[in-house]
Each structure stands twice: as C-alpha cells, then as structure tokens.
Amino acid sequence: MTTITTHTVEYPADGLTMVGRLALPAGAGRAPAVLIGPEGPGLNDFQRGRADALAELGYVALAFDINGGRWFSDPQEMLAHTTPLLADPDRMREIGHAALDVLRAEPRTDPDRIAAIGYGTGGAIALELGRDGVDLRAIATVNGLITGRPGEAARIRCPVWAGVGSEDPIMSPAHREAFTAEMQDAGVDWRLVVYGGALHAFHHPDVAQDVLPGVGHHPVHARRAWDDVVALLAECLPLPVTT
Amino acid sequence: MTTITTHTVEYPADGLTMVGRLALPAGAGRAPAVLIGPEGPGLNDFQRGRADALAELGYVALAFDINGGRWFSDPQEMLAHTTPLLADPDRMREIGHAALDVLRAEPRTDPDRIAAIGYGTGGAIALELGRDGVDLRAIATVNGLITGRPGEAARIRCPVWAGVGSEDPIMSPAHREAFTAEMQDAGVDWRLVVYGGALHAFHHPDVAQDVLPGVGHHPVHARRAWDDVVALLAECLPLPVTT
C-alpha cells in the first residue's frame, strides 16, 4: 500500500482563479509527471480521482482546472463557456501553460518527463500544448479531437493517442477524419481508438448524465480507455520497476 | 524462467495437410487457449514465435496453418490462393474449425476459455468462427477487416478488437467502415484501433517485405498492436496471478 499526498492548488489563468488537484506519489525523489485536462463542465471528483490514481502508480499528477473552480451542471452555461474557448487556441494554451507551470514548479516533478492527457475540452488543451511546441513525452485525448491551426501540428514531437466513441455525434466521423489527417500530414506518431457503440463523454459517469443529446456513459469502454491511457504512459513515461 | 513445450501438429483441412505450431505453458493444469491465424502467405517462424510467446505468458496456443505447410513468397501465388479463400466463408470456417478441434483436443486446453486472434487472412478466419457462433471469449483481427455474410455477425458473443494501419490501401477506409457498421448493427462489443501512418501487414517483418504495393513494416506500431492483443487476452482470458 503506497501513501500519496494531495494538495489543492490555486493559480491564475484565463482571467480566473483555477483550482486544481496536485497528487504526489509515495517517496521523496523526482518522478515523471502528468497533466490531466478535464471536460467542458469542469474539474470534479472524477478527474481529481485520476490524479490520485496516477500518483498511486508513481506519477506526479495535476488535474487542472479550466473554469475557475466551477462545475457547469447546466449544459447551456457549459457551452457558453466552452464553445468560444475551443475556438481560441491561444486561450487554451494559456490555460495549459499555467497548469504546466504549476506542475513544473513542484519539486517532485521530473521536468524532462511530462505527459499531457485530457478529456473533451481538456484533451483539446493537451493537443494545443503540443502544437505550441511544448516538450511533452506523450499526449492523450479522449473525446477531444479538435483540429488546430494549419501547420502547427508539425511542432508535436511525441506520440499522440486519441480515443472516441463510434456513435459520438459531437466528435463526428468528419471531425475524426480532419484530426487524423492533420496528424498524418504533420508526420506525427499517432493512433486513434474507436470504441464501438460509445457516445460522447462515454468515459465520464457524471458528464454523461447531462442532458445534451449524443452523450452517454459506457462503463466497459470507459475502463478500457483508462487502461489504454495508462498503457500509453507506461510506454512513454516508464516508471522504475517496484517489487 | 518458465519452460514451455512446443509441438508441430499436422491435421487435415481444406483438402490440405495443415502444419501448425502448438505451444503449451509450463505446468500441468488446464489453461486458457488461443488460436493464432496467419497471413495469406502462410505460417512461418514469426507467428510460430507468437504461439511460444503466449505459452510463456501462460496460454495454450496454436498457430494454425492455412496453406498446407507452404509459405507463398510469390505475391501472385499468394493472391491466387488467398483471394478465393477470403470470398468463401465456408472454407474459412472449415480451416478455423479444424484448428479449433486440434486446440480443443489438447488436454491442457480449457475448452471453455478460448480466444481467436489473427492477422490478415487469419484474422478473417477468426471473425468467421465468431460469425459461425463458436463460443469464443475474444476475437482480435489485425489487418483483416473482412465483412461477413448479412446477419451472421449477430452470432458473435464476445468482444471483437480490430487493428489496421491508417494508410493501408488494401483494408481501405471503405472496408473499415463496412466492417465497423457490420459490428455495430449486430450489437457486437467492438473496438477499432487505427495505427497512424501504417501500411498493410505493418505488424509482420517478413510479409511486409513482399513486393505488393501498400505493404510495409512499422516496427513501433507492430509492437503496440501486439501489446494491444495481449491486453485483450488479459481482459477476456485472465490468467492466474503468478508471483
């Protein structure tokens, strides 16, 4: 049984005071580190728990915030905040860099071994950090296959793993094709997993209960998508073998 | 270090004498079992080695044969044999059932826990066993996304995992869409992994050296696709935890 340490961290970004969850693994040395980007509604205990789960595995993990500590339970309020954000790569990068600065300032973080994973809007932010040329070891995006500004994907220097539900009308087949064409044209090392039958936000038990059409939880694929992300981290941010 | 046991097994199917590789894990008890279907050129040391690798993990594994012991190094000879086979589900099922009978006759095999994985033509055969209603625990097909006869996919009762290279012109986007639509319409629990930049036969260092256009080895994605198949087996055919 390992003992992790967790902190609530507040930091400014996008004109707001963000409230993230920083989780540290057992021990005292430096460890590879992971940014976790949340969905449009915001950061709640679900993604906070993933920071803790990654710390249990041995990573420093920061589940970052995009909404100034708020959880938008009203879909219209969520969309009013998220839609312009997703159309503004510079704002997404500011939010991502602010989180990255918090993670890098943590003495336990190995600054040369950082990955960014994200879900929906948080996945789009992870991708924007890559398009901004940040030295990441891996990028994972679940349900957030947002194409960037022309030419910038060539700055991505790490493996990109993407997951999406086959029946997701928000990340439609046209979105997927545009995204994968962007990755392929830029020479990125990319993969796409299509989870059969899954809808948008399939990974998230709370978001998937929102009243937006096309959204629905898929517990089996949710578990698989998490296992796939953990496998990506094992590939790109290997941990010391523990006995 | 575990000690596996391997056998060359000969058995009749499709008017030929097939020559497969049966690999048994260390120990004496029953174990979950895996069929491994080879590519159109046939069974060579590459897939024989996978039977051994799965036995090292703890599975009974049979790398089966589709060409009567032959390896077609001439692409035209390969296509002359494979093209009519792929158009004939009954022949594919005969080849698959013959291999399944060999696997089930092995006393070490747990007959209630069998998975079928395959590559190219071998993947199509694994799928046909599912469409024939065989009680499998998992089906994996790499580079073999062949649509079956209408209505028969509804007999598939296990998870189906499929992998393909994004740039594969033989398993084209139209093939992938037809295959995933078949799985989705039938209510199958399915996934598709698209490996960015990979061509047909990307998983196989020998097949990918054939002179067919659209074929090429991708060592990084080849390793990932193998890890993905092993993860599927871990999900659907869990092994006892060893210490």
Interface residues (C-beta under 8 A of the other chain):
Chain A: V160 S166 E167 T180 M183 Q184 V188 D189 W190 R191 L192 V193 V194 Y195 G196 G197 V220 H221 R224 D227 A231 E235
Chain B: V160 S166 E167 T180 M183 Q184 V188 D189 W190 R191 L192 V193 V194 Y195 G196 G197 V220 H221 R224 D227 A231 E235
